Amino acid sequence: MEMMALKEKFLQFKDYEATDANELLDFTKLLYMNGDLSISEFRKIVKKLEEDGASNPDQLQVTSGSHS
């Protein structure tokens, strides 16, 4: 699936245009989990979206503290 097709599918599904690459990344994950994208398509799209500035939310960092 090309980026243009992804954007069109997003528009049809959400009824508005994606405002940034992160929205498209989330939508791409949804399509993959629903079986609408193969793993190779998923990886290709994620790579392109990351090049366009998409990123996953920062992971929580757990630090261990000393207990008194």
Secondary structure, 3 states (H helix, E strand, C coil): CCHHHHHHHHHHHHCCCCCCHHHHHHHHHHHHHCCCCCHHHHHHHHHHHHHCCCCCCCCCCCCCCCCC
